[in-house]
Each structure stands twice: as structure tokens, then as C-alpha cells.
Amino acid sequence: MDIKQTLENVEKAMWTPAYIQGAILTRENLDAFINRLTFKETPIRDRLPRKTGAGLAASWNVLTAMWVGTSAFAEWLTPTEDATTYARRSAIYKELGKTKSITDRMLAAGKSFIELEGELTEVALREVIQDEEQLIITWDTGVSVLQFDWLRKNIDILSAINFYDDNNNALGFRTDLIETAIEGIVRTYAQRPTAIFVGYGMKRAINLSLMGDVRVNLDNTNEVGTWVDVGFYQSMIGKLPFVASFAIASDVVTFAPNVVEDFYVVTEKSQGQDTLYMEDLYGMWKSMLDRTGAAIKFMVTEATVFVCRASEFQVRVANIRLS
């Protein structure tokens, strides 16, 4: 082995050529940054159906009232008629996307363009997917049609059936809040909720409140406590799954210093029809951009909209004290 040649090779790798400003990243240093991506689960996004849109906006009918009459009537009269009313709603498609770039320094570090493009494309795709999960729950901060309409915006907070505010009440999760939300949907609209969307803080509180004291005997003298992951709630209409998502975050400002959090009792289907779904003008795809300086840029984009066809079948329970 030629020691002199080996040292020259090391020197070339460590020192910067005159035509490049700054130090060159070696491949080992670069890997740690490119591959660093948090794989957050997106359970709400994964549950919602995807439908193909047309035109420039999504349009749908929304149930606004369902009047329930009495069943009993006199022999000489006729049954009462239940009047159901609808409203037309629409939302323009929102474009989501991420831009990535591959620089000469990355290529000089030893990886090929195809390798780097594949890694960064995966990062961009995952970021868009995670952003979509966040958008479904908590994004629209105003009335602009250019903003993404999210679940809370579609729930009519003026209705006592669709919005309950626990107002930082008793500490800990209470099952009566779920029963109240379910009862409002069942009694008023004769619908069956399908799931309960919660944050991770709420999920932990649910586990603590519903699991009881579970202990396992190791032998005659030792025993240990164990956690139980509560996946469903047994309600008056059957089992409803708890769907925990990072998109529902704890709030430490509204009732400082206490921590409060919301949960949603949702009806994803009604009479065999989807009431909550995503409608895509076009799905996720990648397009190359022009070279800018020493960077080759590309982007991953999609155009989609969140559709809530029956906001009256959704309930938000807010400000439950967790700590």
C-alpha cells in the first residue's frame, strides 16, 4: 500500500478546492441530515376516503336541519311530515407542497443524483402527508377562501349539540363527556358516530382513567403494575375507536397554568355515504424546477380540499383539563 498516496487522498477529502467556497461535506456527515425524518403517524388522514375532484372547486350539499315529528296521530288525521333542509357549500382546492434541492456539495460528497433525489423525494412526500394530517384538524385561522377549511371550522359552534366547553372543569378525563356528545348526535339526528379523535395527551388520560389498577404477579412475593392501551370506548351504540393524532395538541395558554385539550366525536359515514373525506383535484406528484445557482430544485405538490358534508353530525368537546 502506498502510504504517500493514501495521505494525499485524505488531504483531498479534508481540504477545500479553490473553486468551492467553504468546506466540503463528506458522505458520512451528509447522511445524518438527509435521512433524518420523523415518521409521525397520520391516522386521521389514513382513515379518510380520497375522491377525485373536477373543476376548480368542490361543491356539496350539507344537511342543516332535521325536524322530528311525533309518530302517534289521530285516526282521522295524517302522519306529520318531517322537514329536512339542505344548504349548498363549496371550497376551492388548496395546494400543498414542499421544495427540495440537490447541491453540488451533496454530489461531491459521493452519492449519485439518483440516490439523493430518491431520499429527498421521500422526505418531501412524508412532510406533505404530515402537513395534511395537521390541516385536517387545526389550520384555518380566518374566513379567507384561500385557507384550508378544517374540521373545527366546519363544526357549528353556535349549536349546543355540536360544541361542548368543559371550561377547565374537574381534573382528568370523564366518560360522561363522550356520552353527552354521542347522545346529542343520536337523539337529534338519529345518526351513529363512528370514531373519537383525540390528541396524545388525551389518549394518555383515557388510558389512566379507564384501565383501572392492572397488576401482574411475578411470583408469590413480587408484582408489577402494567399499562393498558384503551383502543375503544363501549358506548350506548357500540364500540367507538379512539384515534390519537399529533394534530390535536394540548393547550397551556387558555387556562394557564393548567393543560387542557379537545377531542372530537365524529360521524364519518351516514346511510352508507361518506360525510368526511378528502377530495383531490390532483394527487401528489413531483416536478423538476430550473437549476438555481449550484442547486437542482424539484417540488412535490398536491391540490386537495377537506369535505365535511354533515357538520351537524360532528361534535367538539373543548378545554378538558389534563393537568
URURMO-V880609 format. One record per backbone hydrogen bond with DSSP energy under -0.5 kcal/mol. NH is the residue of the N-H (numbers start at 1). CO is the residue of the C=O. Records with the same first field share a line. If there is no record, write none. Layout:
# URURMO-V880609
NH->CO  CO
This chain:
# URURMO-V880609
3->1
6->2
7->3
8->4
9->5
10->6
11->7
12->8
13->9
14->10
15->11
20->17
22->20
27->109
30->26
31->27
32->28
33->29  30
34->30
35->31
36->33
37->35
39->37
40->38
46->42
47->43
48->44
49->276
51->278
53->280
58->91
60->89
62->87
63->309
64->85
65->85
67->83
69->67
77->74
80->70
83->81
84->82
85->65
87->62
89->60  87
91->58
93->56
94->304
96->302
98->300
100->298
102->296
103->101
104->294
107->103
108->104
109->105  106
110->107
111->106
116->112
117->113
118->114
119->115
120->116
121->117
122->118
123->119
124->120
125->121
126->122
127->123
128->124
129->125
130->126
131->127
132->128
133->129
134->130
135->131
136->132
137->133  134
138->134
140->148
147->144
150->148
151->136
152->137
154->150
155->151
157->155
159->156
163->159
164->316
166->164  318
168->319
169->166
172->321
177->174
178->174
179->175
180->176
181->177
182->178
183->179
184->180
185->181
186->182
187->183
188->184
189->185
190->186
191->185
193->191
194->266
195->266
196->241
197->264
198->243
199->262
203->199
204->200
205->201
206->202
207->203
208->204
209->205
210->206
211->207
214->212
215->213
216->224
218->216  222
219->222
224->216
226->214
230->228
231->229
233->240
235->233  238
238->235
240->233
241->194
242->231
243->196  241
244->242
245->198
248->245
249->247
251->260
252->250
256->253
258->255
260->251  258
261->320
263->317
264->197
265->315
266->195  264
268->266
270->273
273->270
275->268
276->268
277->307
278->49
279->305
280->51  278
281->303
282->303
285->301
287->299
289->297
292->295
293->291
295->292
296->102
297->290  295
298->100
299->287
300->98
301->285
302->96
303->282
304->94
305->279
307->277  305
309->275  307
310->275
313->310
314->311
315->265
316->162
317->263
318->164  316
320->261
321->319
322->259
323->259
